[in-house]
Amino acid sequence: MLAELNVENFGLMEAVRLKFGRGLTVFTGETGAGKSMLIDALGVLLGGRASADLIRHGEAQARVEGVFEDLPPECLIKLELAGYPVEEGQLFLYREMNVSGKNICRLQGRTVPLSLYRSLCEGLVDIHGQIDHQSLFRPETHRDLLDALGGLQDDVRSVNEAAKAYNAMIRKERQLSVSEEERQKREEILRYQIEEIDLINPLPGEEADLNQEKKRLTNADRITNLVSEAYIALYEGSAGQLAVFDLLGQTRKDLQELARLDEAFNVFDQVESIYYAVEDLADQVRLYKDDFQSDPGRLEQIEERLIQLNKLRKYGADLKDVLERRLKMLEELDQITHIQEQFETIHQEKALTLKAYKTVAERLSHKRLKVAERIEAGLILELADLSLERSRFEVRFVPNPEPTTGGAETAEFYFSANLGEPPKPLAKVASGGEMSRLMLALKSLLAQVESVGTFIFDEVDSGVGGRTIHKVGEKLAKIAVSKQVFCITHAAQVAAFADAHYGISKEVNSARTRTQVEILPELERIDELARMLGGGEVEITRKHAQELWQRSGKHS
């Protein structure tokens, strides 16, 4: 349950600090005083949309803090698994909004991403507002509400997984279901392309090697001259000029003699190393010169081969790409030639996934029928409590033609408020007041099976009047026996049943408007009930308020 709520600079609420207990708590006040804003603040605290527009004018930031106690077991487990265990039975939530647009979420004092924060807040509070009336007019929401009332969420998840697996098989089947003519045409193209590559038979790195060899043969004369000149300069020498090797030999002898004469200057080892290195270099140049051959025929072969390899450029930027493309074409060709085998495999997998879907879907359908029967029976009693004794409520199912997420059927609620009138879709028959009572009756059933500890009703009595409004108060009080219930109301008959009554008002101070939220003691509660009743002579109205207060049994 919600134990504490602190709001700062949120809308007109400058600083509101509230502590709550169990039972039914109501908030009342003049229109525009800020009652719904309190619900908006709680929605933000639970991970709802938080924008800079909600920040009090002139302030840099707004904050909403809350403390929850006696959490449902499911929430405790979820928090434990996420690494945010509840300490001393309390969960601390914090949201901060800044004019810059930045939002801060803290859970148990630790900053967390909004998505995680929102998921961990699920299941703490069930908020019912005017939008829920509208959702009842939309049949697509009825099945979800039915599943929530029956606690069938796990069954729905199993059906959704089975439906996704089956639909995946359908997509595979469609991908394979290309016309036979198109498959044959594609097979011919692939075979031709693969054969063209295989006839040329490119090798990895072949093109680079051939280009290098072509370059060498094209420059054969120049290479021959250069290597001959290098060998002469290194080893043979020419007329009037000694070779490098001979000069180094002479230098080697001179430095060897020098080392004997002056041991302090000994570089003989260095020149010795250079001398033999030059000898090795000269041998390499000689071998290259002797082995080098200029073959015009080979050059022609290389050019023809490069022309062939260049034809494969349409399959890739280089030979590596061409060979990779060939492998992909072989894989595609294999798929096409074994298409029948794949069809048989997919047909078998599709049959298995369909069987699995039908198994879980039929189980869910059976449970939904049972839940629908319980809801129909339960609503007879709940609606009778709300002065709709002659109403009828039905859940009607329509089979889905194909396996789909959500189950094998859709659901729609039918309703008749009058004896002798057949049930019709809600949008066609229910008035505003009837919708309010129907939603309250559904929430009353939900409270019996839902683990959520806190229910919030925003003007659930809208459109309800006369003696029925008293029934609405009784129903809310009944729900509050096992749940913490908050209610924003304009009806004194509802407010009289509250265990705690907060008055919401606006005050102007220092040219600023502020929303005040204060718990009302007994005498002020009676005054507020009288204000809500309104009209007529003051004493009569106050006497009526006193009677409501006495009849509710909440007086001390």
C-alpha positions as CSV (number, residue, x, y, z in Angstrom):
1,M,0.0,0.0,0.0
2,L,1.0,3.7,-0.4
3,A,2.2,4.9,3.0
4,E,3.6,8.3,2.1
5,L,3.4,10.7,-0.8
6,N,5.5,13.9,-1.0
7,V,5.0,16.4,-3.9
8,E,7.1,19.5,-4.5
9,N,6.5,22.2,-7.2
10,F,4.2,19.9,-9.2
11,G,1.6,22.1,-10.9
12,L,0.0,24.3,-8.2
13,M,1.3,22.0,-5.4
14,E,4.2,23.8,-3.9
15,A,4.8,21.3,-1.0
16,V,2.4,18.6,-0.2
17,R,3.3,15.9,2.3
18,L,0.8,13.1,3.0
19,K,0.7,9.9,5.1
20,F,-1.9,7.3,4.3
21,G,-3.3,4.2,6.0
22,R,-5.5,1.4,4.9
23,G,-9.2,1.6,4.0
24,L,-11.0,4.2,1.9
25,T,-9.4,7.6,1.5
26,V,-11.3,10.3,-0.4
27,F,-10.2,13.6,-1.9
28,T,-12.8,16.4,-2.3
29,G,-12.7,20.1,-3.2
30,E,-14.1,22.7,-5.6
31,T,-13.7,22.1,-9.3
32,G,-10.2,23.2,-10.4
33,A,-8.7,22.9,-6.9
34,G,-6.2,20.3,-8.1
35,K,-7.7,17.0,-7.2
36,S,-6.8,15.2,-10.4
37,M,-3.3,16.8,-10.3
38,L,-2.7,14.7,-7.2
39,I,-3.5,11.6,-9.2
40,D,-1.3,12.9,-12.0
41,A,1.6,13.2,-9.6
42,L,1.1,9.6,-8.4
43,G,1.1,8.5,-12.1
44,V,4.4,10.2,-12.6
45,L,5.8,8.6,-9.5
46,L,4.8,5.2,-11.0
47,G,6.7,5.8,-14.2
48,G,4.2,7.8,-16.2
49,R,4.9,10.6,-18.6
50,A,6.8,13.5,-17.0
51,S,7.2,16.7,-18.9
52,A,8.5,20.2,-18.0
53,D,5.0,21.5,-18.3
54,L,4.2,19.9,-15.0
55,I,6.8,22.0,-13.1
56,R,5.4,24.8,-11.1
57,H,6.0,28.2,-12.8
58,G,9.2,29.8,-11.9
59,E,10.8,26.7,-10.4
60,A,13.7,24.7,-11.9
61,Q,12.5,21.3,-10.9
62,A,9.6,19.3,-9.5
63,R,9.8,16.2,-7.3
64,V,7.5,13.3,-6.4
65,E,8.5,10.8,-3.7
66,G,6.5,7.8,-2.4
67,V,6.9,5.1,0.2
68,F,5.1,1.7,-0.3
69,E,4.6,-0.9,2.4
70,D,3.2,-4.4,2.5
71,L,4.0,-5.1,-1.2
72,P,2.5,-8.0,-3.1
73,P,4.7,-11.1,-3.3
74,E,5.0,-10.8,-7.0
75,C,6.5,-7.3,-6.6
76,L,8.9,-8.4,-3.9
77,I,10.2,-11.2,-6.1
78,K,10.6,-8.9,-9.1
79,L,12.5,-6.3,-7.1
80,E,14.7,-9.0,-5.5
81,L,15.6,-10.5,-8.9
82,A,16.3,-7.0,-10.3
83,G,18.8,-6.3,-7.5
84,Y,16.6,-3.9,-5.5
85,P,15.5,-5.8,-2.5
86,V,12.9,-4.2,-0.1
87,E,14.5,-3.3,3.2
88,E,12.4,-3.2,6.4
89,G,9.3,-3.8,4.3
90,Q,9.5,-0.4,2.5
91,L,10.0,0.5,-1.1
92,F,11.2,4.1,-1.8
93,L,10.4,5.7,-5.2
94,Y,11.6,9.1,-6.5
95,R,11.0,11.1,-9.7
96,E,12.5,14.4,-10.5
97,M,11.6,16.6,-13.5
98,N,13.8,19.5,-14.6
99,V,13.0,22.4,-16.9
100,S,15.8,21.2,-19.2
101,G,13.7,18.1,-19.9
102,K,16.0,15.8,-17.9
103,N,14.3,13.3,-15.7
104,I,15.8,11.4,-12.8
105,C,14.3,8.1,-11.4
106,R,15.5,6.6,-8.2
107,L,14.4,3.3,-6.6
108,Q,15.6,2.4,-3.1
109,G,17.9,5.5,-3.4
110,R,19.6,4.3,-6.6
111,T,19.3,5.9,-10.0
112,V,17.8,3.6,-12.5
113,P,16.7,4.0,-16.2
114,L,13.1,4.9,-16.7
115,S,12.2,1.7,-18.6
116,L,13.5,-0.4,-15.7
117,Y,11.9,1.9,-13.1
118,R,8.5,1.7,-14.9
119,S,8.6,-2.1,-15.1
120,L,9.4,-2.4,-11.4
121,C,6.5,-0.1,-10.5
122,E,4.0,-2.3,-12.3
123,G,1.6,-4.1,-10.0
124,L,1.8,-1.5,-7.2
125,V,-1.3,0.6,-8.0
126,D,-4.4,0.2,-10.2
127,I,-5.5,3.6,-11.4
128,H,-9.0,4.0,-12.7
129,G,-9.9,7.2,-14.4
130,Q,-12.4,8.6,-16.9
131,I,-10.4,7.0,-19.7
132,D,-11.4,3.6,-18.4
133,H,-15.0,4.4,-19.2
134,Q,-14.0,5.0,-22.8
135,S,-11.9,1.8,-22.9
136,L,-15.0,-0.3,-22.1
137,F,-16.6,1.1,-25.3
138,R,-13.7,-0.5,-27.3
139,P,-14.2,-4.3,-27.8
140,E,-10.5,-4.8,-28.3
141,T,-9.9,-4.1,-24.6
142,H,-12.5,-6.6,-23.4
143,R,-10.4,-9.7,-23.8
144,D,-7.5,-8.2,-21.9
145,L,-9.8,-7.2,-19.0
146,L,-11.3,-10.7,-19.0
147,D,-7.8,-12.2,-18.8
148,A,-6.8,-9.9,-16.0
149,L,-9.9,-10.8,-14.1
150,G,-9.1,-14.5,-14.5
151,G,-5.4,-14.2,-13.9
152,L,-4.7,-15.8,-17.3
153,Q,-1.6,-13.7,-18.2
154,D,0.7,-16.7,-18.2
155,D,-1.6,-18.7,-20.4
156,V,-1.8,-15.8,-22.8
157,R,2.0,-15.6,-23.0
158,S,2.2,-19.3,-23.8
159,V,-0.4,-18.8,-26.6
160,N,1.5,-15.8,-28.0
161,E,4.8,-17.7,-28.1
162,A,3.0,-20.6,-29.9
163,A,1.4,-18.3,-32.4
164,K,4.7,-16.6,-33.2
165,A,6.3,-19.9,-33.8
166,Y,3.5,-21.0,-36.2
167,N,3.5,-17.7,-38.0
168,A,7.2,-18.0,-38.5
169,M,6.6,-21.3,-40.3
170,I,4.0,-19.6,-42.4
171,R,6.5,-16.9,-43.5
172,K,9.1,-19.5,-44.4
173,E,6.5,-21.4,-46.4
174,R,5.6,-18.2,-48.3
175,Q,9.2,-17.4,-49.0
176,L,9.6,-20.9,-50.6
177,S,6.4,-20.6,-52.5
178,V,7.9,-19.0,-55.5
179,S,6.4,-20.1,-58.8
180,E,8.0,-23.1,-60.5
181,E,8.8,-21.1,-63.6
182,E,10.6,-18.5,-61.6
183,R,12.6,-21.2,-59.7
184,Q,13.6,-22.8,-63.0
185,K,14.7,-19.4,-64.4
186,R,16.7,-18.7,-61.4
187,E,18.3,-22.1,-61.5
188,E,19.4,-21.6,-65.1
189,I,21.0,-18.3,-64.3
190,L,22.8,-19.7,-61.3
191,R,24.1,-22.7,-63.2
192,Y,25.4,-20.5,-66.1
193,Q,27.1,-18.1,-63.7
194,I,28.8,-20.9,-61.7
195,E,29.9,-22.6,-64.9
196,E,31.4,-19.4,-66.2
197,I,33.4,-18.9,-63.0
198,D,34.5,-22.6,-62.9
199,L,35.7,-22.5,-66.6
200,I,38.0,-19.7,-65.8
201,N,38.9,-21.3,-62.5
202,P,40.3,-18.3,-60.6
203,L,42.7,-18.8,-57.8
204,P,43.0,-16.7,-54.7
205,G,45.8,-14.0,-55.2
206,E,46.3,-15.1,-58.8
207,E,45.6,-11.7,-60.4
208,A,48.1,-9.9,-58.2
209,D,50.8,-12.5,-59.0
210,L,50.1,-12.3,-62.7
211,N,50.3,-8.5,-62.7
212,Q,53.6,-8.6,-60.9
213,E,55.0,-11.2,-63.4
214,K,53.6,-9.1,-66.3
215,K,55.4,-6.0,-64.9
216,R,58.7,-8.0,-64.7
217,L,58.5,-9.4,-68.3
218,T,57.4,-6.0,-69.8
219,N,60.5,-4.5,-68.3
220,A,62.9,-7.4,-69.1
221,D,65.5,-5.4,-71.0
222,R,65.7,-2.7,-68.4
223,I,65.9,-5.3,-65.6
224,T,68.7,-7.2,-67.5
225,N,70.7,-4.0,-67.8
226,L,70.2,-2.9,-64.2
227,V,71.2,-6.3,-62.7
228,S,74.3,-6.5,-65.0
229,E,75.4,-3.1,-64.0
230,A,74.8,-3.9,-60.3
231,Y,76.8,-7.1,-60.5
232,I,79.7,-5.3,-62.3
233,A,79.7,-2.6,-59.7
234,L,79.6,-5.0,-56.8
235,Y,81.9,-7.8,-57.9
236,E,83.4,-7.8,-61.4
237,G,84.5,-4.2,-61.8
238,S,85.2,-2.4,-65.1
239,A,88.2,-1.0,-67.0
240,G,89.9,1.5,-64.8
241,Q,87.4,1.0,-61.9
242,L,87.6,-1.6,-59.1
243,A,84.5,-3.4,-57.9
244,V,83.0,-2.6,-54.5
245,F,84.0,-6.0,-53.3
246,D,87.7,-5.4,-54.3
247,L,87.7,-1.9,-52.7
248,L,86.3,-3.4,-49.5
249,G,89.0,-6.1,-49.6
250,Q,91.7,-3.5,-49.8
251,T,90.1,-1.5,-47.0
252,R,89.8,-4.7,-44.9
253,K,93.6,-5.3,-45.2
254,D,94.4,-1.7,-44.3
255,L,92.2,-1.7,-41.2
256,Q,93.6,-5.1,-40.1
257,E,97.1,-3.7,-40.3
258,L,95.9,-0.5,-38.4
259,A,94.5,-2.7,-35.6
260,R,97.9,-4.3,-35.1
261,L,99.6,-0.9,-34.9
262,D,97.0,0.7,-32.7
263,E,94.8,-1.6,-30.6
264,A,92.8,1.4,-29.3
265,F,91.3,1.9,-32.8
266,N,89.9,-1.5,-33.9
267,V,87.1,-1.4,-36.5
268,F,88.2,-4.5,-38.3
269,D,85.2,-6.6,-37.2
270,Q,82.8,-4.0,-38.7
271,V,84.5,-3.9,-42.1
272,E,84.8,-7.7,-42.0
273,S,81.0,-7.9,-41.6
274,I,80.4,-5.5,-44.5
275,Y,82.9,-7.3,-46.7
276,Y,81.1,-10.7,-46.4
277,A,77.7,-9.0,-46.7
278,V,78.7,-7.5,-50.0
279,E,79.9,-10.8,-51.1
280,D,76.5,-12.4,-50.3
281,L,74.7,-9.6,-52.0
282,A,76.8,-10.1,-55.1
283,D,76.0,-13.8,-55.1
284,Q,72.2,-13.0,-54.9
285,V,72.5,-10.5,-57.8
286,R,74.4,-13.1,-59.9
287,L,71.9,-15.8,-59.3
288,Y,69.0,-13.5,-60.2
289,K,70.9,-12.4,-63.4
290,D,71.6,-16.0,-64.3
291,D,68.0,-17.2,-63.7
292,F,66.2,-14.3,-65.2
293,Q,64.6,-15.1,-68.5
294,S,62.6,-13.0,-70.9
295,D,59.9,-15.1,-72.5
296,P,57.6,-13.1,-74.9
297,G,55.3,-16.1,-75.2
298,R,54.8,-16.2,-71.4
299,L,53.9,-12.5,-71.5
300,E,51.2,-13.2,-74.0
301,Q,49.8,-16.0,-71.9
302,I,49.7,-13.7,-68.9
303,E,47.8,-11.0,-70.8
304,E,45.3,-13.5,-72.1
305,R,44.7,-14.9,-68.5
306,L,44.2,-11.4,-67.1
307,I,41.6,-10.7,-69.8
308,Q,39.8,-13.9,-68.7
309,L,39.9,-12.9,-65.0
310,N,38.7,-9.4,-65.8
311,K,35.5,-11.0,-67.2
312,L,34.7,-12.0,-63.7
313,R,34.6,-8.4,-62.4
314,K,30.8,-8.5,-62.8
315,Y,30.7,-10.9,-59.9
316,G,33.0,-9.0,-57.5
317,A,35.6,-6.2,-57.1
318,D,38.4,-8.8,-56.8
319,L,38.9,-12.6,-57.1
320,K,38.2,-13.0,-53.4
321,D,34.8,-11.5,-53.8
322,V,34.2,-13.6,-56.9
323,L,34.9,-16.8,-55.1
324,E,32.7,-15.8,-52.1
325,R,29.9,-15.0,-54.6
326,R,30.3,-18.4,-56.2
327,L,29.9,-20.1,-52.7
328,K,26.6,-18.1,-52.2
329,M,25.4,-19.1,-55.6
330,L,26.1,-22.7,-54.9
331,E,24.1,-22.5,-51.6
332,E,21.2,-20.8,-53.3
333,L,21.3,-23.4,-56.1
334,D,21.3,-26.2,-53.5
335,Q,18.2,-24.6,-51.8
336,I,16.4,-24.4,-55.1
337,T,17.3,-28.0,-56.2
338,H,16.2,-29.3,-52.8
339,I,13.1,-27.2,-52.6
340,Q,10.8,-30.1,-52.3
341,E,12.7,-31.5,-49.3
342,Q,12.5,-28.1,-47.6
343,F,8.8,-27.9,-48.3
344,E,8.3,-31.3,-46.6
345,T,10.4,-30.2,-43.6
346,I,8.5,-26.9,-43.3
347,H,5.1,-28.7,-43.7
348,Q,6.1,-31.0,-40.8
349,E,7.3,-28.1,-38.6
350,K,4.2,-26.1,-39.4
351,A,2.0,-29.1,-38.4
352,L,3.9,-29.4,-35.2
353,T,3.7,-25.7,-34.3
354,L,0.0,-25.7,-35.2
355,K,-0.7,-28.6,-33.0
356,A,1.3,-26.9,-30.2
357,Y,-0.7,-23.7,-30.7
358,K,-4.1,-25.5,-30.7
359,T,-3.1,-27.3,-27.4
360,V,-2.4,-24.1,-25.5
361,A,-5.1,-22.0,-27.3
362,E,-7.8,-24.6,-26.5
363,R,-6.7,-24.6,-22.8
364,L,-6.8,-20.8,-22.7
365,S,-10.3,-20.8,-24.4
366,H,-11.6,-23.3,-21.9
367,K,-10.3,-21.1,-19.0
368,R,-11.8,-18.0,-20.6
369,L,-15.2,-19.6,-20.8
370,K,-15.0,-20.5,-17.1
371,V,-13.8,-17.0,-16.2
372,A,-16.6,-15.5,-18.3
373,E,-19.2,-17.6,-16.5
374,R,-17.8,-16.4,-13.1
375,I,-17.8,-12.8,-14.2
376,E,-21.3,-13.0,-15.5
377,A,-22.5,-14.6,-12.2
378,G,-20.4,-12.3,-10.1
379,L,-21.6,-9.1,-11.9
380,I,-25.2,-10.0,-11.3
381,L,-24.5,-9.6,-7.5
382,E,-22.2,-6.6,-7.9
383,L,-24.6,-4.7,-10.2
384,A,-27.5,-5.5,-7.9
385,D,-25.5,-3.8,-5.1
386,L,-25.4,-0.8,-7.4
387,S,-29.1,-0.6,-8.1
388,L,-28.9,-2.5,-11.4
389,E,-30.8,-5.5,-10.3
390,R,-32.5,-6.2,-13.6
391,S,-29.4,-5.7,-15.7
392,R,-27.7,-8.5,-17.7
393,F,-24.1,-8.8,-18.7
394,E,-22.7,-11.3,-21.2
395,V,-19.3,-12.1,-22.5
396,R,-19.5,-13.3,-26.1
397,F,-16.7,-14.9,-28.0
398,V,-15.9,-14.8,-31.8
399,P,-13.5,-17.4,-33.1
400,N,-10.4,-16.1,-35.0
401,P,-10.1,-17.7,-38.4
402,E,-6.3,-18.2,-38.1
403,P,-3.9,-18.8,-35.2
404,T,-2.9,-15.4,-33.8
405,T,-1.5,-13.9,-30.7
406,G,-4.0,-13.4,-28.0
407,G,-5.8,-16.7,-28.5
408,A,-8.3,-18.5,-30.7
409,E,-11.1,-16.0,-30.1
410,T,-11.9,-12.3,-29.4
411,A,-14.2,-11.3,-26.6
412,E,-16.8,-8.6,-26.4
413,F,-19.0,-7.4,-23.5
414,Y,-22.7,-7.2,-24.0
415,F,-25.0,-5.4,-21.6
416,S,-28.6,-4.6,-20.9
417,A,-29.7,-2.4,-18.0
418,N,-33.4,-3.0,-18.5
419,L,-35.6,-6.1,-18.1
420,G,-36.9,-7.4,-21.5
421,E,-34.2,-5.7,-23.5
422,P,-31.6,-8.1,-25.1
423,P,-28.0,-7.4,-24.3
424,K,-26.2,-5.3,-26.9
425,P,-22.6,-4.1,-27.3
426,L,-21.7,-1.6,-24.5
427,A,-21.2,1.3,-26.8
428,K,-24.8,1.0,-28.0
429,V,-26.7,0.6,-24.7
430,A,-24.8,1.9,-21.6
431,S,-25.3,5.5,-20.3
432,G,-22.5,7.3,-18.5
433,G,-23.9,6.4,-15.1
434,E,-24.3,2.8,-16.1
435,M,-20.8,2.6,-17.4
436,S,-19.5,4.1,-14.1
437,R,-21.3,1.4,-12.1
438,L,-20.3,-1.4,-14.5
439,M,-16.6,-0.4,-14.3
440,L,-16.9,-0.2,-10.5
441,A,-18.5,-3.7,-10.4
442,L,-15.7,-5.0,-12.7
443,K,-13.0,-3.4,-10.4
444,S,-14.7,-4.9,-7.4
445,L,-14.3,-8.4,-9.0
446,L,-10.8,-7.6,-9.9
447,A,-10.0,-6.6,-6.3
448,Q,-10.9,-10.1,-5.3
449,V,-8.3,-11.8,-7.5
450,E,-5.7,-9.0,-8.1
451,S,-2.6,-8.8,-6.0
452,V,-2.4,-5.1,-6.4
453,G,-2.7,-3.5,-3.0
454,T,-3.9,0.0,-4.0
455,F,-6.8,1.0,-6.1
456,I,-7.4,4.6,-7.2
457,F,-10.8,5.8,-8.6
458,D,-11.0,9.2,-10.2
459,E,-14.6,10.3,-10.2
460,V,-16.0,6.8,-10.5
461,D,-19.4,8.2,-9.5
462,S,-19.6,10.4,-12.6
463,G,-23.1,10.3,-14.0
464,V,-24.5,8.5,-11.0
465,G,-27.2,10.1,-8.8
466,G,-30.1,9.5,-6.5
467,R,-30.0,6.6,-4.0
468,T,-27.6,4.8,-6.3
469,I,-24.7,7.1,-5.4
470,H,-25.0,5.8,-1.8
471,K,-24.6,2.3,-3.3
472,V,-21.4,3.4,-5.0
473,G,-20.0,4.6,-1.6
474,E,-20.9,1.2,0.0
475,K,-19.2,-0.6,-2.9
476,L,-16.0,1.4,-2.5
477,A,-16.0,0.8,1.2
478,K,-16.5,-2.9,0.6
479,I,-13.4,-3.0,-1.7
480,A,-11.5,-1.1,0.9
481,V,-11.9,-3.8,3.4
482,S,-9.2,-5.8,1.6
483,K,-7.5,-3.1,-0.5
484,Q,-6.2,0.4,0.0
485,V,-8.6,2.6,-2.0
486,F,-8.2,6.2,-3.0
487,C,-11.2,8.1,-4.5
488,I,-11.6,11.5,-6.0
489,T,-15.3,12.4,-5.7
490,H,-17.9,15.2,-5.9
491,A,-20.5,13.1,-4.1
492,A,-21.1,13.6,-0.4
493,Q,-22.8,10.2,-0.3
494,V,-19.5,8.6,-1.4
495,A,-17.2,10.8,0.8
496,A,-19.2,9.9,3.9
497,F,-17.9,6.3,3.7
498,A,-14.2,7.3,3.8
499,D,-11.9,6.2,6.6
500,A,-9.8,9.3,5.8
501,H,-11.1,12.5,4.1
502,Y,-8.7,15.0,2.6
503,G,-9.8,18.4,1.5
504,I,-8.1,20.0,-1.5
505,S,-8.3,23.8,-1.9
506,K,-6.5,26.7,-3.5
507,E,-5.1,29.7,-1.7
508,V,-3.5,32.9,-2.9
509,N,-0.5,34.1,-0.9
510,S,2.2,36.6,-2.0
511,A,0.6,36.9,-5.5
512,R,1.0,33.1,-6.0
513,T,-1.7,30.4,-6.1
514,R,-1.0,27.2,-4.2
515,T,-3.0,23.9,-3.9
516,Q,-3.4,22.8,-0.3
517,V,-4.2,19.2,0.7
518,E,-5.2,18.7,4.3
519,I,-6.8,15.9,6.2
520,L,-10.2,16.9,7.7
521,P,-11.1,16.2,11.3
522,E,-14.7,15.2,12.1
523,L,-16.3,18.6,12.3
524,E,-14.6,19.8,9.1
525,R,-15.6,16.7,7.4
526,I,-19.3,17.4,8.1
527,D,-18.8,21.0,6.8
528,E,-17.3,19.6,3.6
529,L,-20.1,17.1,3.2
530,A,-22.6,19.9,3.6
531,R,-20.7,22.0,0.9
532,M,-20.8,19.0,-1.4
533,L,-24.5,18.5,-0.9
534,G,-25.0,22.3,-1.6
535,G,-28.3,24.1,-2.4
536,G,-31.2,24.8,0.0
537,E,-31.1,26.2,3.4
538,V,-27.8,25.9,5.3
539,E,-29.1,24.3,8.4
540,I,-31.1,21.7,6.4
541,T,-28.0,20.9,4.3
542,R,-25.8,20.6,7.4
543,K,-28.4,18.3,9.0
544,H,-28.4,16.2,5.9
545,A,-24.6,16.0,6.0
546,Q,-24.8,15.0,9.7
547,E,-27.2,12.2,8.8
548,L,-24.9,11.0,6.1
549,W,-22.0,11.0,8.5
550,Q,-24.0,9.1,11.2
551,R,-25.3,6.6,8.7
552,S,-21.8,5.8,7.3
553,G,-20.7,4.5,10.7
554,K,-17.4,6.3,10.3
555,H,-17.9,8.7,13.2
556,S,-16.0,8.3,16.3
